Structure formats: C-alpha cells, structure tokens
C-alpha cells in the first residue's frame, strides 16, 4: 500500500469514527430530552385519548377510553352506552393500552370542575349512579350542584364523598 493510500484510509477511518461519536452524542441527547419531556407530562395526560384500565378505590377496575381529564375528574367512555366520571383522587393506578405520544389537555379541561360536570348531568336530566367513599351507592337524577356538593333526590352529597359516577353516554 502506498503512503498516500494509507493516509486516505486513515482519514476515512477517522471520519467514520467521528460520525459514530456524533451519532452516539445525538442519541444520548435525544434520550435526555425524552426523559426531560416525560417529567413534565402528568399521568392523566399520558392516558388521555387512549384505552385505559383504572384501579379505583371502592370500585375496582374501570376500562375504557379516557376521553377527558380535568384537575378533579376523568371522563371514561366504557362502551357505547356507559360513561364513568371518576374522581382523580380515587384512582390508585392506570394501565395504558398501546403507545404513542401523550395528548395534552386543553385549557378548558384544566379549568373544568366537579360543579360543571354535575351541571351537565342536571341539564340532561340523566339518572346516574354515584359510588361513594363508604362503598354505598346513590341512584337518581341530580337536581342541584353547589360549590362543594350535589343534590341527588333529597340528599346533599359533598363532591369529596364521590368516588365515581356511572351515567349514560
């Protein structure tokens, strides 16, 4: 091998080594950015728009599409006839089916409260079944939503006592 061929081979080898190091650095940077990004995503945002299995106090598991996530509650489409409104504070764990990017909540979802959810159910005159923290259920059409309670029949139920509400879709 001639000297000039040796230098060309050496230069090619060094260039390939530098490309490999750049690729490794780029891969490491992408991994770091992914870790940093996932640290800013809430578990509800990670589940939103996907099929989930939620473990919920008193109820056990609820399966369906997590359609909406507010600071207070989640809307889960269980099937074509049934929705669940689940208090975020009573979710013990979630399993997400499939992968893909997290679906960020819209600002309106972030600001929606329990009172607004109950107001929708009152407006629609839906008969619901409320599961309460003591394991009991209350069935009826909600008639009034206050700042911290809902009235179902003659009973005033604090929002904090509600684990989940099963309602028509």
C-alpha positions in Angstrom: 0.0 0.0 0.0 1.3 3.4 -0.9 1.8 6.2 1.6 -0.9 8.3 0.1 -3.4 5.4 0.1 -2.5 4.8 3.8 -3.3 8.4 4.6 -6.6 8.3 2.7 -7.5 5.1 4.6 -6.5 6.7 7.9 -8.5 9.9 7.1 -11.6 7.8 6.1 -11.3 5.8 9.4 -11.1 8.9 11.5 -14.1 10.4 9.6 -16.2 7.3 10.3 -15.1 7.3 13.9 -16.1 10.9 14.3 -19.5 10.2 12.6 -20.1 7.4 15.1 -19.3 9.6 18.0 -21.6 12.3 16.7 -24.4 9.7 16.3 -23.8 8.5 19.9 -23.9 12.0 21.2 -27.1 12.8 19.2 -28.8 9.6 20.5 -27.8 10.4 24.1 -29.2 14.0 23.7 -32.5 12.6 22.3 -32.7 10.2 25.2 -32.1 13.0 27.7 -34.7 15.2 26.0 -37.3 12.3 26.1 -36.7 11.8 29.8 -37.0 15.6 30.4 -40.2 15.8 28.4 -41.8 12.8 30.2 -41.0 14.5 33.5 -43.4 17.4 32.6 -46.3 15.2 31.5 -48.9 14.2 34.0 -50.2 10.7 34.2 -53.7 11.8 33.1 -52.2 13.5 30.0 -50.3 10.3 29.3 -53.5 8.3 29.4 -55.8 10.8 27.6 -57.3 9.6 24.3 -56.2 6.0 24.9 -57.8 2.8 26.2 -57.1 2.5 29.9 -57.7 0.3 32.8 -58.1 2.3 36.0 -57.9 0.9 39.5 -60.3 2.9 41.6 -61.0 2.8 45.3 -64.2 1.0 46.2 -65.0 0.1 42.6 -62.0 -2.0 41.5 -61.3 -1.6 37.8 -62.9 0.5 35.1 -61.9 0.0 31.5 -62.5 2.3 28.5 -61.2 5.3 26.6 -60.0 8.2 28.8 -61.8 10.9 26.9 -61.3 13.9 29.2 -59.1 14.7 32.1 -59.6 17.7 34.5 -57.9 18.5 37.7 -60.8 16.9 39.6 -62.2 14.1 37.5 -61.8 11.9 34.4 -64.3 11.0 31.8 -64.1 7.4 30.7 -66.2 6.0 27.8 -66.7 2.5 28.9 -68.8 1.4 26.0 -71.4 2.8 23.6 -74.0 3.2 26.4 -72.0 4.0 29.5 -69.6 6.7 30.7 -67.8 7.0 34.0 -66.9 10.2 35.7 -64.1 9.3 38.1 -62.6 11.4 40.9 -58.9 11.7 40.2 -58.1 11.4 43.9 -59.6 7.9 44.0 -57.6 6.5 41.1 -55.0 4.1 42.5 -53.3 3.2 39.2 -53.7 3.2 35.5 -52.6 0.8 32.7 -52.5 2.3 29.2 -53.0 0.2 26.1 -50.7 1.0 23.3 -48.1 3.6 22.9 -47.8 6.9 21.2 -47.5 10.5 22.3 -49.3 11.9 25.2 -52.4 14.0 24.4 -52.1 17.3 26.2 -55.2 18.7 27.8 -56.9 21.8 26.5 -57.2 24.8 28.8 -60.9 24.3 29.2 -60.3 20.8 30.6 -57.8 22.1 33.1 -60.4 24.6 34.4 -63.4 22.4 34.4 -64.7 21.5 37.9 -67.0 18.9 39.6 -69.7 21.5 39.7 -69.6 21.9 35.9 -69.7 18.2 35.4 -72.8 17.9 37.6 -74.4 20.9 35.9 -74.2 19.0 32.6 -75.8 15.9 34.2 -78.6 18.1 35.7 -79.2 19.8 32.4 -79.5 16.5 30.6 -81.7 15.1 33.4 -79.7 12.0 33.4 -80.3 9.3 36.0 -76.9 8.4 37.5 -75.4 6.1 40.0 -72.9 7.7 42.3 -70.4 5.5 44.1 -69.4 6.9 47.4 -66.2 6.6 49.5 -68.0 4.4 52.1 -68.9 1.8 49.4 -72.5 2.8 49.2 -74.3 3.9 46.0 -76.9 6.6 45.4 -79.1 6.4 42.3 -81.2 9.2 40.9 -81.3 12.4 38.8 -79.1 15.1 40.3 -81.1 18.3 40.7 -78.7 20.9 42.1 -74.9 21.5 42.0 -73.4 23.7 44.7 -69.9 24.9 45.2 -69.0 21.7 47.0 -72.0 19.4 46.8 -74.5 17.8 44.5 -78.1 17.1 45.4 -79.4 13.7 44.3 -83.0 13.2 45.4 -83.2 14.7 48.9 -79.6 14.0 49.8 -76.8 16.5 49.6 -73.5 14.8 48.7 -70.2 16.5 49.1 -68.0 16.2 46.0 -65.3 14.8 48.2 -67.5 11.8 49.0 -67.9 10.8 45.4 -65.6 8.2 44.0 -67.2 7.8 40.6 -70.5 8.4 38.8 -71.9 5.9 36.3 -74.0 7.7 33.7 -75.5 7.3 30.2 -73.3 8.2 27.4 
